[in-house]
Amino acid sequence: MVSQVPAASLVPGDLVNVRAGDRVPADARVCEAHHLSAAEAILTGEPFPEPKLSRVAASDAQLADRHSMLYMGTSVVTGRGMALVTATGNSTAMGEIAGLITEKSPPTPLQ
């Protein structure tokens, strides 16, 4: 059964359907892809949409090379697909960046 739920209700293990025009609600591994691509410039700086595939990437692949992953806050540009939620909230790639930005660094010697 397919139902629409708020992104805040998603937990790892949930399946999400995405299609062109959707904002990705959580980090998720692509299980099924039909001409799927996502704009990830906010994470990778890449100016063009990245094609997404259901093939698993190497465990040591850089974020921009993980073509089987969708990331929270990015946008689906083309196609449609199904993905398995792997992380939500502060555990996502975007959440980790937000955490780094908000961390207070120790004062420098000049401060």
KENUDREN-508572 format. One record per atom (N, C-alpha, C): residue number from 1; x, y, z. Coordinates in pm, 1 decimal. Atoms other than C-alpha are relative to their C-alpha. Layout:
// KENUDREN-508572
   marnu         xx         yy         zz
     NUM          X          Y          Z
...
// end
This chain:
// KENUDREN-508572
   marnu         xx         yy         zz
       1       84.3     -117.6        0.0
       1        0.0        0.0        0.0
       1       89.1      124.4        0.0
       2      -74.4     -125.0        8.9
       2      132.7      343.9      -93.7
       2      -79.5      108.0       71.1
       3       66.0     -112.2      -67.2
       3       55.3      638.9      130.3
       3       98.4      115.6       10.3
       4      -83.1     -118.9      -12.3
       4      182.2      992.5      166.1
       4       10.2       35.2      147.6
       5      -24.0      -32.9     -140.6
       5      341.4     1073.9      502.4
       5       96.2      117.9        7.3
       6      -95.8     -110.0      -15.4
       6      530.0     1377.7      634.6
       6      142.8      -53.5        8.6
       7     -140.9       40.9       -3.2
       7      907.3     1358.0      591.7
       7       47.1      -24.3      143.0
       8      -40.8       14.7     -140.0
       8      944.2     1394.6      970.0
       8      -39.3     -135.5       57.7
       9       44.5      131.0      -48.1
       9      767.4     1057.8     1011.9
       9       83.6     -115.1      -54.4
      10      -81.1      105.9       59.6
      10     1019.3      863.3      801.3
      10      105.1      -50.8       98.1
      11     -104.9       62.4      -80.5
      11     1256.2      620.4      971.0
      11       82.2      -90.6      -91.7
      12      -78.2       92.5       81.4
      12     1541.4      408.1      833.9
      12      -75.9     -131.4      -19.7
      13       71.8      121.9       34.1
      13     1396.2      107.6      656.1
      13     -128.1       25.9      -77.9
      14      118.9      -34.9       78.0
      14     1098.8      291.6      504.4
      14       34.6        5.4     -147.5
      15      -15.7      -15.0      144.7
      15     1053.2      281.5      127.6
      15      -68.9      128.4      -42.9
      16       59.2     -123.2       52.1
      16      991.8      610.2      -52.3
      16       -1.1       -4.9     -152.6
      17        8.8      -17.3      144.4
      17      876.2      674.3     -406.3
      17       35.0      144.4      -30.2
      18      -37.1     -135.7       40.9
      18     1031.7      976.3     -576.1
      18      -20.6       13.4     -149.9
      19       15.7      -28.2      143.3
      19      970.2     1140.5     -911.5
      19       46.9      142.1      -26.2
      20      -47.9     -133.0       40.2
      20     1082.1     1446.6    -1105.2
      20      -81.4      108.2       70.2
      21       63.3     -110.4      -71.0
      21     1009.3     1762.4     -908.0
      21       -4.6      -18.0      150.4
      22        3.2       25.9     -144.4
      22     1027.9     1598.1     -563.6
      22      129.0       44.2       66.6
      23     -116.1      -23.3      -85.5
      23     1259.8     1709.4     -289.0
      23       21.1     -128.9       78.1
      24      -29.8      126.5      -68.0
      24     1433.6     1407.2     -137.1
      24      -15.8       20.9      150.8
      25       31.3      -22.7     -141.3
      25     1300.9     1368.8      221.6
      25      100.9      -55.4       99.9
      26      -96.7       64.7      -90.0
      26     1587.4     1159.4      367.4
      26      109.5      -61.9      -85.8
      27     -101.1       74.8       74.2
      27     1909.7      986.3      268.4
      27      -57.6     -138.9      -26.6
      28       61.1      128.0       35.5
      28     1807.9      671.1       82.4
      28       79.5      -68.9     -110.6
      29      -66.6       81.3      101.9
      29     1954.9      388.0     -126.2
      29     -101.6      -34.0     -108.0
      30       90.1       24.1      112.7
      30     1798.9      357.4     -471.9
      30      -17.5     -150.7      -20.8
      31       32.9      141.0       24.2
      31     1623.2       21.3     -516.4
      31      -48.2      -19.7     -142.6
      32       56.9        6.6      133.6
      32     1453.7       97.1     -846.1
      32       12.3      138.2      -63.0
      33      -19.4     -129.5       66.5
      33     1534.5      371.2    -1098.4
      33      -44.9       -7.8     -145.2
      34       46.0      -12.0      138.4
      34     1365.9      473.4    -1422.7
      34       36.6      140.5      -48.3
      35      -50.3     -129.1       49.5
      35     1568.3      753.9    -1588.0
      35       11.4      102.1      114.0
      36       -6.4      -82.4     -120.8
      36     1627.0      892.2    -1237.0
      36      129.4       80.4        5.4
      37     -117.4      -84.5      -24.4
      37     1861.1     1186.3    -1177.2
      37      -35.9      102.4      107.4
      38       22.3      -94.5     -109.1
      38     1905.5     1430.0     -889.5
      38      102.1      112.7       -5.5
      39      -87.9     -116.9       -9.7
      39     2050.2     1779.7     -850.4
      39       60.2       -0.2      140.6
      40      -69.1       11.4     -128.7
      40     2311.1     1751.8     -573.7
      40      100.3      112.2       22.6
      41      -96.9     -109.5       -9.4
      41     2493.5     2082.6     -612.9
      41       18.2       49.7      143.3
      42      -12.8      -49.1     -138.1
      42     2419.5     2178.0     -250.7
      42       95.4      -85.6       82.7
      43      -92.6       88.5      -71.7
      43     2628.9     1878.7     -138.1
      43      133.6      -16.3      -70.1
      44     -120.6       36.8       73.6
      44     2879.8     1813.9     -415.2
      44       60.1      113.9      -80.8
      45      -47.5     -108.9       84.4
      45     2907.7     2139.1     -608.8
      45      -10.8      -30.4     -147.9
      46       15.3       37.4      140.7
      46     2839.7     1950.2     -931.6
      46     -115.8       78.4      -61.4
      47      105.3      -84.5       57.0
      47     2642.4     2181.0    -1162.3
      47     -108.4      -75.7      -75.8
      48       96.1       75.9       80.2
      48     2463.0     1902.8    -1352.0
      48      -64.9     -109.9       84.0
      49       65.4      109.4      -71.7
      49     2209.2     1647.1    -1228.3
      49       79.4     -129.9      -14.5
      50      -71.2      127.5       -1.6
      50     2363.0     1312.1    -1135.1
      50      -97.4     -113.3      -27.5
      51       86.6      115.7       23.4
      51     2211.6      994.0    -1282.7
      51        4.4      -92.9      120.8
      52        9.9       90.5     -114.6
      52     2093.8      751.9    -1015.3
      52      -32.7     -140.3      -48.8
      53       12.9      139.2       40.6
      53     2118.1      374.8    -1048.5
      53      -27.2      -86.2      122.4
      54       25.4       89.0     -113.1
      54     2014.3       81.1     -835.3
      54      121.6      -86.5       34.5
      55     -123.3       73.7      -31.4
      55     2370.3      -64.1     -844.7
      55       67.9       60.7      122.4
      56      -66.1      -46.9     -122.1
      56     2550.3      -39.8     -512.1
      56      139.0       52.2      -33.3
      57     -132.1      -59.8       21.1
      57     2857.0      187.1     -509.8
      57      102.4      -66.1       91.4
      58     -108.9       52.2      -83.9
      58     3193.7       85.6     -367.7
      58       -7.8       63.8      138.5
      59       10.6      -49.3     -137.4
      59     3213.4      123.7       10.2
      59       89.0      121.1       26.1
      60      -89.6     -113.8      -20.2
      60     3498.7      375.8      -21.7
      60      -26.7      114.8      -99.0
      61       32.5     -103.4       99.0
      61     3327.4      588.8     -290.9
      61      -28.3      133.3       68.7
      62       27.9     -134.0      -49.3
      62     3317.1      963.2     -235.1
      62     -149.8       28.9      -15.9
      63      142.0      -33.9        2.1
      63     2974.0     1120.9     -178.0
      63      -49.9       22.8     -143.0
      64       42.4      -31.6      136.5
      64     2954.6     1249.2     -538.2
      64        1.1     -122.2      -90.8
      65       -9.0      120.9       82.1
      65     3034.2      900.1     -672.2
      65      -96.6     -109.6       43.4
      66       96.5       99.8      -49.0
      66     2758.6      718.6     -482.6
      66     -129.0       14.0      -80.6
      67      112.3      -14.9       92.4
      67     2519.8      691.1     -775.6
      67     -122.7      -80.1       41.4
      68      115.1       76.5      -47.4
      68     2293.7      454.9     -583.5
      68      -65.3       66.4      120.7
      69       54.2      -68.9     -117.1
      69     2217.5      712.2     -312.9
      69      -70.9      129.5      -38.8
      70       68.0     -129.7        6.7
      70     1971.4      999.2     -285.7
      70       23.6       66.4      135.1
      71      -31.8      -70.9     -123.7
      71     2039.6     1268.4      -26.0
      71     -106.5      102.6       35.4
      72       99.7      -93.1      -50.3
      72     1800.6     1468.4      189.0
      72       32.4      142.6      -44.9
      73      -16.5     -139.3       39.4
      73     1746.6     1821.0       60.4
      73       34.0       19.9     -146.2
      74      -26.7      -11.7      143.2
      74     1845.2     1745.0     -297.9
      74     -132.2      -15.1      -75.0
      75      123.0        5.9       79.0
      75     1591.3     1749.2     -581.6
      75       10.4     -103.2     -110.6
      76        7.5       93.7      111.7
      76     1484.7     1480.6     -825.2
      76      -29.8       82.6     -124.7
      77       12.0      -80.0      121.8
      77     1525.7     1628.9    -1173.3
      77      -75.0      -75.7     -109.2
      78       65.6       78.8      103.7
      78     1419.0     1347.7    -1405.9
      78      -36.3     -137.9       53.1
      79       34.9      138.4      -26.5
      79     1249.8     1010.6    -1388.8
      79      -75.6      -22.4      128.4
      80       67.2       41.5     -123.2
      80     1111.1      821.0    -1098.5
      80       74.9     -118.8       57.9
      81      -66.5      113.4      -60.8
      81     1226.7      559.7     -853.7
      81      -53.1      -31.1      137.3
      82       33.1       40.9     -135.3
      82     1195.5      382.8     -522.5
      82      132.1      -13.0       75.2
      83     -124.2        3.9      -77.5
      83     1452.0      409.5     -244.4
      83      -28.7      -39.0      144.6
      84        8.0       44.1     -138.7
      84     1513.3      262.6      100.4
      84       68.0      103.5       88.5
      85      -54.6     -102.7      -89.7
      85     1562.0      524.8      372.9
      85      112.3      -60.2       83.9
      86     -115.6       45.9      -78.0
      86     1905.7      485.5      533.2
      86       32.5       93.6      116.2
      87      -29.1      -96.2     -107.4
      87     1925.7      802.0      746.3
      87     -100.7      114.8       -5.2
      88       90.6     -114.3      -10.1
      88     1704.2     1086.0      867.9
      88       60.1      104.9       92.5
      89      -40.5     -107.7      -90.4
      89     1753.6     1419.4     1042.2
      89      148.8       25.8        4.0
      90     -141.7      -32.5      -17.8
      90     2098.8     1486.5     1184.7
      90       93.9     -110.5      -46.6
      91      -82.9      111.5       46.1
      91     2223.8     1145.5     1065.6
      91       23.4        2.3     -150.4
      92      -15.5       -8.9      145.2
      92     2196.0     1246.3      698.0
      92      127.0       77.1      -35.3
      93     -116.6      -75.9       46.1
      93     2477.3     1393.5      490.1
      93      -20.6      149.0       26.1
      94       29.7     -141.3      -23.7
      94     2306.8     1732.4      513.8
      94        0.9       30.7      149.7
      95        0.1      -18.3     -145.1
      95     2258.1     1690.1      889.5
      95      140.7        5.2       57.0
      96     -139.4       -1.6      -45.2
      96     2627.2     1616.2      936.4
      96       65.9      133.9      -32.1
      97      -55.0     -131.2       37.6
      97     2718.5     1935.2      749.1
      97      -55.2      107.4       92.5
      98       61.7      -97.9      -90.8
      98     2472.7     2134.7      960.1
      98       64.2       -8.5      138.2
      99      -65.1       17.5     -129.5
      99     2632.0     1988.1     1272.2
      99      138.2       61.2        3.2
     100     -133.5      -59.2        6.9
     100     2978.3     2094.3     1160.2
     100       -6.8      152.3        3.0
     101       14.3     -145.6        5.1
     101     2856.4     2446.8     1092.8
     101      -36.3       56.8      136.5
     102       46.2      -51.8     -128.4
     102     2690.7     2483.8     1433.3
     102       93.7      -30.0      116.0
     103      -95.6       30.0     -106.4
     103     2977.3     2333.0     1634.0
     103       79.5      125.0       34.9
     104      -82.2     -113.2      -43.1
     104     3156.7     2591.5     1839.7
     104      144.4      -45.3        4.5
     105     -141.3       33.7       -2.9
     105     3525.3     2583.7     1775.9
     105       65.4       71.2      117.9
     106      -68.5      -64.9     -112.0
     106     3765.8     2662.6     2056.9
     106       58.9      133.6      -44.9
     107      -56.3     -129.6       37.6
     107     3891.8     3019.0     2064.9
     107      143.5      -12.9      -50.8
     108     -136.3       -1.8       53.8
     108     4202.7     3088.1     1863.7
     108       89.1       77.0       97.7
     109      -89.3      -74.7      -89.8
     109     4512.2     3226.8     2040.3
     109      -22.2      151.9       -6.0
     110       22.2     -144.5       10.5
     110     4430.1     3574.1     1909.5
     110     -130.1       43.8       65.6
     111      126.9      -37.2      -63.9
     111     4081.2     3564.4     2056.4
     111       19.7        6.8      150.1
// end
